[in-house]
Amino acid sequence: MTNPAPVAPIVHQQTVSDQPTTLATSEPSEVLIEQYSPAPTKDGFFYGNQLNDTFKIGSSFYLITLVSRHATTAKFSLIQDDDVIRQAAGMPGSYLTPACQLRGVGSLRQARQVNVKPGQLLKQGDNWKITEKAIVTWE
């Protein structure tokens, strides 16, 4: 009968990183506020009085993300929901082209996969002006 091979002790090695260390605090550094919106106007505005804190079936098409209630810039994207995409694709001139660059092969209504790169908004009064369109791609 043979003796088992000796086992080397486990050594914990601490490495020093040249990256700064941040300590967790009780205050979040960024609080995102999400609001839902119908399609923008033909001239690229989301009206502030039409934004909702909750998704509304049949009227919510875009998600607007702000870093605070006092933000002057925001991001927006087409809501990635099959019913929203199908309804928007049925009338792209009303729901999509004012806010999105469309890049895909075949019909958006029959797409297997839809990806959205968010667009940019700038606050003007109580409304949000599109400064960079969202990019919608599909296959």
DSSP file with accessible surface (Angstrom, degrees, kcal/mol):
  #  RESIDUE AA STRUCTURE BP1 BP2  ACC     N-H-->O    O-->H-N    N-H-->O    O-->H-N    TCO  KAPPA ALPHA  PHI   PSI    X-CA   Y-CA   Z-CA
    1    1 A M              0   0  234      0, 0.0     2,-0.3     0, 0.0     0, 0.0   0.000 360.0 360.0 360.0 134.1    0.0    0.0    0.0
    2    2 A T        -     0   0  129      1,-0.0     3,-0.1     3,-0.0     0, 0.0  -0.707 360.0-117.7-102.0 151.4    1.4    3.4   -1.0
    3    3 A N        -     0   0  149     -2,-0.3    -1,-0.0     1,-0.1     0, 0.0  -0.598  38.2-102.7 -81.4 144.5    1.1    6.6    0.9
    4    4 A P        -     0   0  120      0, 0.0    -1,-0.1     0, 0.0     3,-0.1  -0.292  44.6 -94.6 -65.6 152.0   -0.8    9.4   -0.8
    5    5 A A        -     0   0   82      1,-0.1     2,-0.0    -3,-0.1    -3,-0.0  -0.355  48.4 -97.9 -64.9 145.2    1.3   12.2   -2.3
    6    6 A P        -     0   0  131      0, 0.0     2,-0.5     0, 0.0    -1,-0.1  -0.356  35.4-130.5 -66.4 145.4    1.8   15.2    0.0
    7    7 A V        -     0   0  136     -3,-0.1     3,-0.1    -2,-0.0     0, 0.0  -0.855  17.5-124.8-100.1 130.0   -0.5   18.1   -0.7
    8    8 A A        -     0   0   78     -2,-0.5     3,-0.0     1,-0.1     2,-0.0  -0.461  33.8-104.2 -71.6 142.7    1.0   21.5   -1.0
    9    9 A P        -     0   0  112      0, 0.0     2,-0.5     0, 0.0    -1,-0.1  -0.359  35.1-109.5 -66.6 149.3   -0.4   24.2    1.3
   10   10 A I        -     0   0  147     -3,-0.1     2,-0.5     2,-0.0    -3,-0.0  -0.687  33.8-161.5 -81.0 127.8   -2.8   26.7   -0.2
   11   11 A V        -     0   0  121     -2,-0.5     2,-0.6    -3,-0.0    -3,-0.0  -0.948   7.9-148.4-114.6 125.2   -1.2   30.1   -0.4
   12   12 A H        -     0   0  173     -2,-0.5     2,-0.5     2,-0.0    -2,-0.0  -0.848  15.8-162.8 -92.7 120.6   -3.4   33.2   -0.8
   13   13 A Q        -     0   0  173     -2,-0.6     2,-0.5     2,-0.0    -2,-0.0  -0.898   5.5-150.5-108.4 128.7   -1.6   35.8   -2.7
   14   14 A Q        -     0   0  182     -2,-0.5     2,-0.3     2,-0.0    -2,-0.0  -0.846  11.4-156.0 -97.9 130.1   -2.8   39.4   -2.6
   15   15 A T        -     0   0  118     -2,-0.5     2,-0.5     0, 0.0    -2,-0.0  -0.794  10.2-134.0-104.7 150.7   -2.1   41.5   -5.7
   16   16 A V        -     0   0  142     -2,-0.3     2,-0.3     2,-0.0    -2,-0.0  -0.901  19.4-155.2-105.1 127.3   -1.9   45.2   -5.7
   17   17 A S        -     0   0   76     -2,-0.5     4,-0.1     2,-0.2     0, 0.0  -0.747  18.7-143.5-101.3 148.2   -3.8   47.0   -8.5
   18   18 A D  S    S+     0   0  151     -2,-0.3    -1,-0.1     2,-0.1     3,-0.0   0.363  74.6 104.1 -88.6   6.8   -2.9   50.4   -9.8
   19   19 A Q  S    S-     0   0  130      1,-0.1    -2,-0.2     0, 0.0     2,-0.0  -0.683  82.6-107.1 -84.2 140.1   -6.7   51.1  -10.2
   20   20 A P        -     0   0  110      0, 0.0     2,-0.4     0, 0.0    -1,-0.1  -0.355  30.2-129.8 -65.8 146.6   -8.2   53.3   -7.5
   21   21 A T        -     0   0  129     -4,-0.1     2,-0.4    -3,-0.0     0, 0.0  -0.829  18.1-155.6 -98.3 134.1  -10.4   51.6   -5.0
   22   22 A T        -     0   0  127     -2,-0.4     2,-0.4     0, 0.0     0, 0.0  -0.903   9.2-137.7-110.5 142.0  -13.9   53.0   -4.3
   23   23 A L        -     0   0  151     -2,-0.4     2,-0.2     1,-0.0    -2,-0.0  -0.771  25.7-111.3 -95.4 141.1  -15.7   52.5   -1.1
   24   24 A A        -     0   0  107     -2,-0.4     2,-0.3     2,-0.0    -1,-0.0  -0.469  36.4-167.9 -70.6 139.0  -19.4   51.7   -1.2
   25   25 A T        -     0   0  108      2,-0.2     4,-0.1    -2,-0.2    -1,-0.0  -0.808  33.5-116.3-121.5 167.7  -21.6   54.5    0.1
   26   26 A S  S    S+     0   0  120     -2,-0.3    -2,-0.0     2,-0.1    -1,-0.0   0.653  96.2  78.4 -78.9 -12.8  -25.3   54.5    1.0
   27   27 A E  S    S-     0   0  150      2,-0.0    -2,-0.2     1,-0.0     2,-0.1  -0.843  83.1-127.6 -99.4 127.2  -26.0   57.0   -1.7
   28   28 A P        -     0   0   96      0, 0.0     3,-0.2     0, 0.0    -2,-0.1  -0.429   8.8-141.0 -69.2 145.2  -26.2   55.8   -5.3
   29   29 A S  S    S+     0   0  131      1,-0.3     2,-0.4    -2,-0.1    -2,-0.0   0.774  87.5  24.1 -77.6 -25.2  -24.0   57.7   -7.7
   30   30 A E        -     0   0  121      2,-0.0     2,-0.6    38,-0.0    -1,-0.3  -0.967  63.6-165.7-145.2 123.5  -26.6   57.6  -10.5
   31   31 A V        -     0   0   86     36,-0.7     2,-0.4    -2,-0.4     0, 0.0  -0.950  17.3-149.9-109.6 117.1  -30.4   57.2  -10.2
   32   32 A L        -     0   0   90     -2,-0.6     2,-0.5    33,-0.0    35,-0.2  -0.734   5.5-159.7 -91.0 136.2  -32.1   56.4  -13.5
   33   33 A I  E     -A   66   0A  26     33,-3.4    33,-3.0    -2,-0.4     2,-0.5  -0.968   7.7-160.5-114.0 125.6  -35.6   57.5  -14.1
   34   34 A E  E     +A   65   0A  95     -2,-0.5     2,-0.3    31,-0.2    31,-0.2  -0.919  11.5 177.4-111.2 131.7  -37.5   55.7  -16.8
   35   35 A Q  E     -A   64   0A  26     29,-2.7    29,-3.5    -2,-0.5     2,-0.3  -0.978  21.2-133.6-132.5 147.4  -40.6   57.1  -18.5
   36   36 A Y  E     -AB  63  52A  50     16,-3.5    16,-2.5    -2,-0.3    27,-0.2  -0.752  25.1-177.0-102.7 145.8  -42.7   55.8  -21.3
   37   37 A S  E     -A   62   0A   0     25,-2.5    24,-2.9    -2,-0.3    25,-2.4  -0.982  25.7-121.2-140.4 150.3  -43.8   57.8  -24.3
   38   38 A P        -     0   0   33      0, 0.0    22,-0.1     0, 0.0    21,-0.1  -0.178  65.3 -57.8 -71.9-178.1  -46.0   57.5  -27.4
   39   39 A A        -     0   0   22     20,-0.1    56,-0.1     1,-0.1    57,-0.1  -0.244  63.7-109.9 -59.5 149.4  -44.3   58.1  -30.8
   40   40 A P        -     0   0    9      0, 0.0     6,-0.2     0, 0.0    -1,-0.1  -0.257  39.7 -86.8 -74.2 171.7  -42.6   61.5  -31.2
   41   41 A T    >   -     0   0   27      4,-2.7     3,-2.1     1,-0.1     4,-0.1  -0.247  43.5-101.3 -70.4 166.0  -43.9   64.2  -33.4
   42   42 A K  T 3  S+     0   0  153      1,-0.3    -1,-0.1     2,-0.1    -3,-0.0   0.797 124.5  55.5 -60.7 -27.8  -42.9   64.3  -37.1
   43   43 A D  T 3  S-     0   0   99      2,-0.1    -1,-0.3     1,-0.0    87,-0.1   0.274 126.5 -97.4 -92.9  14.3  -40.4   67.0  -36.2
   44   44 A G  S <  S+     0   0    5     -3,-2.1    86,-2.8     1,-0.2     2,-0.4   0.814  74.4 136.0  85.4  35.4  -38.7   64.9  -33.5
   45   45 A F  E     -C  129   0A  36     84,-0.2    -4,-2.7    -4,-0.1     2,-0.5  -0.931  40.0-156.5-116.9 138.0  -40.2   66.0  -30.2
   46   46 A F  E     -C  128   0A   0     82,-2.8    82,-2.8    -2,-0.4     2,-0.4  -0.955  30.1-129.6-100.7 123.7  -41.4   63.9  -27.3
   47   47 A Y    >   -     0   0   90     -2,-0.5     3,-1.9    80,-0.2     4,-0.3  -0.626   4.4-142.3 -80.5 129.8  -44.0   66.0  -25.4
   48   48 A G  G >  S+     0   0   23     -2,-0.4     3,-1.3     1,-0.3    -1,-0.1   0.839  99.6  59.3 -58.6 -34.2  -43.3   66.2  -21.6
   49   49 A N  G 3  S+     0   0  139      1,-0.3    -1,-0.3    -3,-0.0    78,-0.1   0.555 101.9  55.9 -76.1  -3.8  -47.0   66.0  -20.8
   50   50 A Q  G <  S+     0   0   83     -3,-1.9    -1,-0.3   -12,-0.1     2,-0.2   0.413  81.2 109.6-103.7  -0.9  -47.3   62.7  -22.6
   51   51 A L    <   -     0   0   22     -3,-1.3     2,-0.3    -4,-0.3   -14,-0.2  -0.553  49.3-167.0 -77.7 141.8  -44.6   60.9  -20.5
   52   52 A N  B     -B   36   0A  51    -16,-2.5   -16,-3.5    -2,-0.2     4,-0.1  -0.953  29.5-140.0-129.2 150.0  -45.8   58.2  -18.1
   53   53 A D  S    S+     0   0  100     -2,-0.3     2,-0.3   -18,-0.2   -19,-0.1   0.594  91.1  54.4 -79.7 -13.3  -44.1   56.3  -15.3
   54   54 A T  S    S-     0   0   87    -18,-0.1     2,-0.2   -19,-0.0   -18,-0.2  -0.922  91.5-106.2-124.2 150.6  -45.9   53.1  -16.4
   55   55 A F        -     0   0   75     -2,-0.3     2,-0.5   -20,-0.1    -2,-0.1  -0.532  31.3-157.0 -70.8 132.3  -46.1   51.2  -19.7
   56   56 A K    >>  -     0   0   91     -2,-0.2     4,-2.5    -4,-0.1     3,-1.9  -0.965  18.8-123.7-117.5 116.7  -49.5   51.7  -21.4
   57   57 A I  T 34 S+     0   0  155     -2,-0.5     4,-0.1     1,-0.3     0, 0.0  -0.313  94.6  12.5 -58.4 131.0  -50.4   49.0  -23.9
   58   58 A G  T 34 S+     0   0   41      2,-0.3    -1,-0.3     1,-0.1     3,-0.1   0.210 130.4  49.9  88.6 -15.2  -51.2   50.4  -27.3
   59   59 A S  T <4 S+     0   0   51     -3,-1.9     2,-0.6     1,-0.1    -2,-0.2   0.571  84.8  84.9-130.0 -15.0  -49.7   53.9  -26.6
   60   60 A S     <  +     0   0    2     -4,-2.5    -2,-0.3     1,-0.2    -1,-0.1  -0.816  38.4 147.0 -92.7 120.2  -46.2   53.4  -25.1
   61   61 A F        +     0   0    5    -24,-2.9    18,-2.7    -2,-0.6     2,-0.4   0.596  58.0  46.8-120.8 -25.5  -43.6   53.0  -27.9
   62   62 A Y  E     -AD  37  78A   0    -25,-2.4   -25,-2.5    16,-0.2     2,-0.5  -0.937  61.4-146.0-127.5 147.3  -40.5   54.5  -26.4
   63   63 A L  E     -AD  36  77A  30     14,-2.8    14,-1.8    -2,-0.4     2,-0.5  -0.955  15.9-161.3-110.1 122.4  -38.6   54.4  -23.2
   64   64 A I  E     -AD  35  76A   0    -29,-3.5   -29,-2.7    -2,-0.5     2,-0.5  -0.909   4.6-159.6-106.2 129.2  -36.9   57.6  -22.1
   65   65 A T  E     +AD  34  75A  34     10,-3.1    10,-2.2    -2,-0.5     2,-0.3  -0.950  11.0 179.8-116.8 122.1  -34.1   57.3  -19.5
   66   66 A L  E     -A   33   0A   8    -33,-3.0   -33,-3.4    -2,-0.5     8,-0.1  -0.858  29.9-141.8-115.7 152.7  -33.0   60.3  -17.4
   67   67 A V  S    S-     0   0   71      6,-0.5   -36,-0.7    -2,-0.3     2,-0.3   0.662  87.1  -6.0 -87.0 -16.5  -30.4   60.5  -14.8
   68   68 A S  S >  S-     0   0   45    -35,-0.1     3,-1.5   -38,-0.1    -1,-0.2  -0.972  73.6-102.1-163.8 166.3  -32.5   62.8  -12.7
   69   69 A R  T 3  S+     0   0  132     -2,-0.3    -1,-0.0     1,-0.3    -2,-0.0   0.735 123.1  51.0 -65.8 -19.9  -35.8   64.8  -12.8
   70   70 A H  T 3  S+     0   0  170     -3,-0.0    -1,-0.3    -4,-0.0     0, 0.0   0.306  81.9 131.1-101.0   9.1  -33.7   67.9  -13.5
   71   71 A A    <   -     0   0   10     -3,-1.5     3,-0.1     1,-0.1    -5,-0.0  -0.253  43.4-162.1 -63.2 148.2  -31.6   66.4  -16.4
   72   72 A T  S    S+     0   0   92      1,-0.1    51,-3.0    50,-0.1     2,-0.3   0.454  77.2  45.9-108.6  -6.8  -31.3   68.4  -19.6
   73   73 A T  E     + E   0 122A  78     49,-0.2    -6,-0.5    55,-0.0     2,-0.3  -0.944  65.7 168.2-130.0 156.9  -30.2   65.4  -21.7
   74   74 A A  E     - E   0 121A   6     47,-1.6    47,-2.8    -2,-0.3     2,-0.3  -0.960  28.0-120.4-155.9 168.7  -31.6   61.9  -21.8
   75   75 A K  E     -DE  65 120A 114    -10,-2.2   -10,-3.1    -2,-0.3     2,-0.3  -0.842  25.8-170.7-112.2 155.5  -31.5   58.7  -23.8
   76   76 A F  E     +DE  64 119A   1     43,-1.7    43,-2.8    -2,-0.3     2,-0.3  -0.984   5.6 178.8-143.3 155.0  -34.4   57.0  -25.5
   77   77 A S  E     -D   63   0A  27    -14,-1.8   -14,-2.8    -2,-0.3     2,-0.2  -0.992  37.9 -96.5-152.0 154.9  -35.1   53.7  -27.3
   78   78 A L  E     -D   62   0A   3     -2,-0.3     2,-0.3   -16,-0.2   -16,-0.2  -0.506  52.1-107.0 -65.9 134.6  -37.9   51.8  -29.0
   79   79 A I        -     0   0   24    -18,-2.7     2,-1.7    -2,-0.2     6,-0.1  -0.522  25.9-134.0 -68.5 127.4  -39.5   49.4  -26.5
   80   80 A Q        +     0   0  116     -2,-0.3     2,-0.4     4,-0.1    -1,-0.1  -0.582  59.2 126.8 -88.9  79.2  -38.4   45.9  -27.3
   81   81 A D     >  -     0   0   62     -2,-1.7     4,-2.9     1,-0.1     5,-0.3  -0.996  63.4-128.9-133.9 134.9  -41.8   44.2  -27.1
   82   82 A D  H  > S+     0   0  119     -2,-0.4     4,-2.5     1,-0.2     5,-0.2   0.891 109.0  46.4 -54.4 -44.3  -43.3   42.1  -29.9
   83   83 A D  H  > S+     0   0  101      2,-0.2     4,-2.4     1,-0.2    -1,-0.2   0.906 113.2  49.1 -67.9 -39.8  -46.6   43.9  -29.9
   84   84 A V  H  > S+     0   0    7      2,-0.2     4,-2.9     1,-0.2     5,-0.2   0.945 114.0  45.8 -63.0 -47.7  -45.0   47.4  -29.8
   85   85 A I  H  X S+     0   0   14     -4,-2.9     4,-2.9     2,-0.2     5,-0.2   0.928 112.8  50.0 -64.2 -42.9  -42.6   46.5  -32.7
   86   86 A R  H  X S+     0   0  110     -4,-2.5     4,-1.2    -5,-0.3    -1,-0.2   0.935 114.2  44.6 -61.7 -45.4  -45.4   44.9  -34.7
   87   87 A Q  H  X S+     0   0   76     -4,-2.4     4,-0.7    -5,-0.2     3,-0.3   0.935 115.6  47.1 -66.5 -43.7  -47.7   48.0  -34.3
   88   88 A A  H >< S+     0   0    1     -4,-2.9     3,-1.0     1,-0.2     7,-0.4   0.904 109.2  54.3 -64.5 -40.1  -44.8   50.4  -35.0
   89   89 A A  H 3< S+     0   0   18     -4,-2.9    -1,-0.2     1,-0.2    -2,-0.2   0.775  98.8  64.3 -67.0 -23.6  -43.7   48.5  -38.1
   90   90 A G  H 3< S+     0   0   35     -4,-1.2    -1,-0.2    -3,-0.3    -2,-0.2   0.784 120.2  20.7 -69.2 -26.2  -47.3   48.7  -39.5
   91   91 A M  S XX S+     0   0  101     -3,-1.0     4,-2.4    -4,-0.7     3,-1.2  -0.530  72.6 164.9-140.0  67.5  -47.0   52.5  -39.7
   92   92 A P  H 3>>S+     0   0   54      0, 0.0     5,-2.7     0, 0.0     4,-2.0   0.836  73.3  61.5 -60.8 -31.1  -43.2   53.3  -39.7
   93   93 A G  H 345S+     0   0   35      1,-0.2    -4,-0.1     3,-0.2    -5,-0.0   0.825 115.0  33.9 -64.5 -29.0  -43.7   56.8  -41.0
   94   94 A S  H <45S+     0   0   45     -3,-1.2    -1,-0.2    -6,-0.2    -6,-0.1   0.845 132.3  25.5 -91.1 -39.9  -45.7   57.7  -37.8
   95   95 A Y  H  <5S+     0   0   51     -4,-2.4    -2,-0.2    -7,-0.4    -6,-0.1   0.752 130.1  20.6-100.3 -29.6  -44.0   55.5  -35.2
   96   96 A L  T >X5S+     0   0    1     -4,-2.0     4,-2.5    -5,-0.4     3,-1.7   0.844 106.6  59.4-112.3 -52.4  -40.4   54.9  -36.3
   97   97 A T  T 34<S+     0   0   62     -5,-2.7    -4,-0.1     1,-0.3    -3,-0.1   0.796  99.4  59.6 -63.4 -27.1  -38.9   57.2  -38.9
   98   98 A P  T 34 S+     0   0   14      0, 0.0    -1,-0.3     0, 0.0    32,-0.1   0.797 125.8  18.7 -66.7 -20.7  -39.2   60.4  -36.8
   99   99 A A  T <4 S+     0   0    0     -3,-1.7    35,-2.3     1,-0.1     2,-0.4   0.558 118.4  56.7-123.7 -13.5  -37.1   58.8  -34.1
  100  100 A C  E  <  -g  134   0B   4     -4,-2.5     2,-0.5    33,-0.2    35,-0.2  -0.943  58.7-138.7-133.3 147.6  -35.1   55.9  -35.6
  101  101 A Q  E     -g  135   0B  78     33,-3.0    35,-2.9    -2,-0.4     2,-0.5  -0.886  34.9-144.1 -92.1 129.2  -32.7   55.0  -38.3
  102  102 A L  E     +g  136   0B  62     -2,-0.5     2,-0.4    33,-0.2    35,-0.2  -0.863  26.3 168.7-104.4 125.8  -33.9   51.6  -39.7
  103  103 A R  E     +g  137   0B 129     33,-2.9    35,-1.2    -2,-0.5     2,-0.3  -0.903  26.0 109.5-138.7 104.9  -31.4   49.0  -40.7
  104  104 A G  E     -g  138   0B  39     -2,-0.4     2,-0.5    33,-0.2    35,-0.2  -0.989  58.0-108.4-165.2 171.3  -32.5   45.5  -41.5
  105  105 A V  S    S-     0   0  124     33,-0.9     2,-0.1    -2,-0.3    -2,-0.0  -0.931  81.4 -13.5-111.4 128.8  -33.2   42.8  -44.0
  106  106 A G  S    S-     0   0   64     -2,-0.5     2,-0.4    33,-0.1     5,-0.1  -0.326 112.1 -14.6  79.5-162.4  -36.8   41.9  -44.8
  107  107 A S    >   -     0   0   56      1,-0.1     3,-0.8     3,-0.1    -2,-0.1  -0.594  45.2-149.5 -83.5 131.2  -39.8   42.9  -42.8
  108  108 A L  G >  S+     0   0   15     -2,-0.4     3,-1.5     1,-0.2    -1,-0.1   0.864  99.3  63.5 -63.3 -33.2  -39.4   44.3  -39.3
  109  109 A R  G 3  S+     0   0  138      1,-0.3    -1,-0.2   -20,-0.1   -23,-0.1   0.788 109.8  38.1 -62.4 -28.0  -42.8   42.8  -38.4
  110  110 A Q  G <  S+     0   0  164     -3,-0.8    -1,-0.3   -24,-0.0    -2,-0.2   0.200  86.7 137.5-108.6  16.3  -41.4   39.3  -39.0
  111  111 A A    <   -     0   0   27     -3,-1.5     3,-0.1     1,-0.1    -3,-0.1  -0.325  44.2-155.6 -66.1 141.5  -37.9   39.9  -37.5
  112  112 A R  S    S+     0   0  204     27,-2.5     2,-0.4     1,-0.3    -1,-0.1   0.789  83.0  21.1 -82.3 -34.4  -36.5   37.2  -35.3
  113  113 A Q        -     0   0   96     26,-1.2    26,-1.6     2,-0.0     2,-0.4  -0.993  65.2-169.9-140.9 131.7  -34.2   39.5  -33.4
  114  114 A V  E     -H  138   0B  23     -2,-0.4     2,-0.4    24,-0.2    24,-0.2  -0.978   5.4-170.2-122.7 131.0  -34.4   43.3  -33.0
  115  115 A N  E     -H  137   0B  69     22,-2.8    22,-2.5    -2,-0.4     2,-0.4  -0.953   3.7-161.2-119.9 145.0  -31.7   45.4  -31.5
  116  116 A V  E     -H  136   0B  29     -2,-0.4    20,-0.2    20,-0.2   -36,-0.1  -0.988   9.3-160.0-130.4 123.8  -31.9   49.0  -30.5
  117  117 A K  E     -H  135   0B 111     18,-2.8    18,-2.1    -2,-0.4   -39,-0.1  -0.913  39.3-112.8 -95.4 123.3  -29.0   51.5  -30.0
  118  118 A P        -     0   0   53      0, 0.0   -41,-0.2     0, 0.0     2,-0.2  -0.153  26.0-139.9 -59.5 150.0  -30.5   54.3  -27.9
  119  119 A G  E     -E   76   0A   0    -43,-2.8   -43,-1.7    15,-0.1     2,-0.3  -0.445  18.9-110.1 -97.3 178.1  -30.8   57.8  -29.3
  120  120 A Q  E     -EF  75 132A  59     12,-2.0    11,-2.5   -45,-0.2    12,-1.6  -0.876  25.2-164.8-117.2 147.3  -30.1   61.1  -27.6
  121  121 A L  E     -EF  74 130A   2    -47,-2.8   -47,-1.6    -2,-0.3     2,-0.4  -0.922   8.2-156.0-128.7 153.6  -32.5   63.8  -26.4
  122  122 A L  E     -EF  73 129A  67      7,-2.3     7,-3.0    -2,-0.3     2,-0.3  -0.997  26.5-120.9-128.2 131.0  -32.1   67.5  -25.3
  123  123 A K  E     - F   0 128A  71    -51,-3.0     2,-0.4    -2,-0.4     5,-0.2  -0.532  28.8-179.9 -74.9 130.9  -34.7   69.1  -23.1
  124  124 A Q  E >   - F   0 127A  91      3,-3.0     3,-1.9    -2,-0.3     2,-0.3  -0.913  64.8 -50.6-131.5 102.9  -36.4   72.2  -24.6
  125  125 A G  T 3  S-     0   0   64     -2,-0.4    -2,-0.0     1,-0.3     0, 0.0  -0.535 121.1 -24.1  68.0-125.5  -38.9   73.7  -22.2
  126  126 A D  T 3  S+     0   0  128     -2,-0.3   -78,-0.3    -3,-0.1    -1,-0.3   0.388 128.2  76.9 -96.0   2.0  -41.1   70.9  -21.0
  127  127 A N  E <  S- F   0 124A  46     -3,-1.9    -3,-3.0   -80,-0.2     2,-0.5  -0.632  74.0-125.5-112.5 169.9  -40.4   68.7  -24.1
  128  128 A W  E     -CF  46 123A   5    -82,-2.8   -82,-2.8    -5,-0.2     2,-0.4  -0.968  18.1-154.8-120.6 123.2  -37.6   66.6  -25.4
  129  129 A K  E     -CF  45 122A  60     -7,-3.0    -7,-2.3    -2,-0.5     2,-0.4  -0.818  21.9-120.8 -97.7 132.6  -36.0   67.2  -28.8
  130  130 A I  E     + F   0 121A  19    -86,-2.8    -9,-0.2    -2,-0.4     3,-0.2  -0.592  35.2 169.4 -72.3 122.4  -34.3   64.3  -30.6
  131  131 A T  E    S+     0   0A  86    -11,-2.5     2,-0.3    -2,-0.4   -10,-0.2   0.607  74.5  21.2-105.6 -21.5  -30.6   65.2  -31.2
  132  132 A E  E    S- F   0 120A  84    -12,-1.6   -12,-2.0   -33,-0.1    -1,-0.4  -0.935  84.8-126.6-147.4 123.0  -29.5   61.7  -32.3
  133  133 A K        -     0   0   82     -2,-0.3   -33,-0.2   -14,-0.2     2,-0.1  -0.329  25.4-111.5 -68.5 150.8  -31.9   59.1  -33.7
  134  134 A A  E     -g  100   0B   0    -35,-2.3   -33,-3.0   -15,-0.1     2,-0.6  -0.435  29.3-129.0 -71.7 154.4  -32.0   55.6  -32.2
  135  135 A I  E     -gH 101 117B  26    -18,-2.1   -18,-2.8   -35,-0.2     2,-0.6  -0.951  20.9-167.2-113.1 120.0  -30.7   52.9  -34.5
  136  136 A V  E     +gH 102 116B   0    -35,-2.9   -33,-2.9    -2,-0.6     2,-0.3  -0.937   9.8 177.1-108.8 120.5  -33.0   49.9  -34.9
  137  137 A T  E     +gH 103 115B  48    -22,-2.5   -22,-2.8    -2,-0.6     2,-0.3  -0.909   2.9 174.3-119.1 152.8  -31.5   46.8  -36.6
  138  138 A W  E      gH 104 114B  30    -35,-1.2   -33,-0.9    -2,-0.3   -24,-0.2  -0.985 360.0 360.0-153.3 161.2  -33.1   43.4  -37.2
  139  139 A E              0   0  115    -26,-1.6   -27,-2.5    -2,-0.3   -26,-1.2  -0.963 360.0 360.0-134.9 360.0  -32.7   40.0  -38.9
